[in-house]
């Protein structure tokens, strides 16, 4: 199996990545429908099943999109009902309670444009922030092909971040709260969140993923909200724990490398493994990815 990696090196509009992710997800779901045995009635012959199998194109390659978006607050399913996931009207924003106190940041004012956008999403979790200084990685892939359950998928994302942090001498860990956490030089015993995790699954096709804070740039935006509904919990970054001079591009490629290692180590090799091994990671540009 090959894995496609699309890295968008510049600050990218969140809506652009959302549309790209949706196009990829639709491609995966369409393939599943074509490949499903249920698409042929039980009365039809085995020969018809065989012909359908031969006519089905190969499955899309699993894909990871890495990017840093323009400043944006997003909400997950726990903060908004599914009926309120349409693109927001900037002139008449319908905000969840978590974002109502910062309405002025999300709407144009006398002093200029909004400081951040607002986008509802179908991922799990609550309200968080994404923006410059953060590496966001969205995984679009068939979990069954990789031998992953939904819970294992979350663990792979978390463990891939923990593996990456260790490269920089940072001890990342998980707690009863979602995401990846670290201790640091701020004193006291309170851990701070360095990575948010939120995913969506449909017919075992994953979307969304993680947001790993690389610089301190996102911290002001995090302080304006109760991120992920965790009252009293703070965010931090690689820079915030003393790792300086690390770029988004480096972190993006490092995360993909460790994600592949985790998949191959834990689910594609060894006794009882049921997933396909990822043999190669190849870079792809946006145009080629959309062409499929």
C-alpha positions, 0 to 999 in steps of 0.5 A, spaced: 500 500 500 502 507 498 500 513 502 499 520 499 502 526 503 499 533 501 503 538 504 500 545 503 506 549 505 503 556 506 497 559 510 491 556 507 484 557 508 480 552 512 474 552 507 479 550 502 482 544 506 475 542 508 473 542 501 479 538 499 477 533 504 470 532 502 472 531 495 477 525 498 472 522 503 466 522 497 471 518 493 473 513 498 465 512 499 464 511 492 469 506 491 466 502 497 459 502 494 462 500 488 466 494 491 460 492 496 457 485 495 451 488 497 450 492 490 449 485 487 442 482 489 443 475 492 439 472 486 445 474 481 450 469 479 457 468 482 459 470 475 456 477 476 459 478 482 466 476 479 465 481 473 463 486 478 469 485 482 474 485 476 470 492 474 471 495 480 477 500 480 483 499 485 481 503 492 484 510 493 490 511 496 490 513 504 492 520 504 494 525 509 493 532 508 498 537 513 497 544 513 497 551 517 490 554 516 488 562 517 486 563 524 479 559 525 475 557 531 471 550 529 466 546 533 465 539 533 458 535 534 458 536 541 457 543 541 452 544 535 447 539 532 448 536 525 443 541 522 447 547 524 453 545 520 452 549 513 457 554 512 456 560 516 453 567 514 459 572 516 453 577 517 449 573 521 453 568 525 449 563 529 454 561 534 454 556 539 455 558 547 462 557 547 463 562 542 458 567 543 463 571 548 468 572 542 463 574 537 466 581 536 473 577 534 469 573 529 465 578 525 467 584 521 467 591 525 468 598 525 476 597 526 476 592 520 475 584 518 474 579 523 480 576 527 478 569 526 473 565 522 468 560 525 467 553 521 462 548 524 464 541 523 462 534 523 468 531 527 468 529 534 469 533 540 467 541 542 470 547 540 478 549 539 482 553 535 487 552 529 491 557 525 498 559 524 504 556 528 500 550 528 501 543 524 494 540 522 494 533 519 487 530 516 487 523 515 483 520 509 483 513 509 479 506 510 480 504 517 478 497 515 484 496 510 489 498 515 486 494 520 484 499 525 478 500 529 475 507 531 479 507 538 485 504 535 485 510 530 485 515 535 491 511 539 495 511 533 494 519 532 496 520 539 502 515 539 504 518 533 504 525 536 508 522 542 513 519 538 514 525 534 515 529 541 520 524 544 524 526 538 525 533 541 526 531 548 519 532 550 515 527 554 508 527 551 502 523 554 495 522 554 490 523 560 483 522 561 482 528 557 482 528 549 489 530 546 496 529 547 499 533 554 506 535 556 509 538 563 513 544 562 517 549 565 511 553 567 512 550 574 506 547 578 503 540 576 498 542 571 499 539 564 498 543 558 495 540 552 499 541 546 495 537 541 488 536 539 485 530 536 478 530 533 476 525 528 469 523 524 468 516 521 463 514 515 463 507 513 470 506 516 472 512 512 476 517 517 477 525 516 479 530 520 485 528 525 490 533 529 492 540 531 499 540 534 502 547 536 509 548 534 509 556 536 506 560 541 502 564 536 496 560 537 496 561 545 492 568 545 487 565 541 486 559 545 486 564 551 479 567 549 475 560 549 475 554 553 478 549 548 475 543 548 470 544 554 476 543 559 475 549 564 482 551 567 486 547 562 491 551 558 494 550 551 502 550 550 506 548 544 513 546 542 516 553 543 512 553 549 516 547 552 523 550 550 523 547 543 525 553 538 527 554 531 522 548 529 518 549 522 511 547 520 514 543 514 519 539 519 513 537 524 509 535 518 513 530 515 516 528 522 508 526 524 507 522 517 513 518 518 511 516 525 504 515 523 506 510 518 511 507 523 506 506 528 501 503 523 506 498 520 509 496 527 502 495 531 497 493 525 500 491 519 506 486 522 507 481 527 502 476 530 495 477 529 496 483 525 490 484 520 492 491 516 496 492 510 503 495 510 504 502 508 510 500 503 511 507 500 509 515 502 509 519 496 508 527 495 502 529 491 500 536 489 493 538 490 491 538 483 493 531 482 490 529 488 483 532 486 484 528 479 485 522 482 
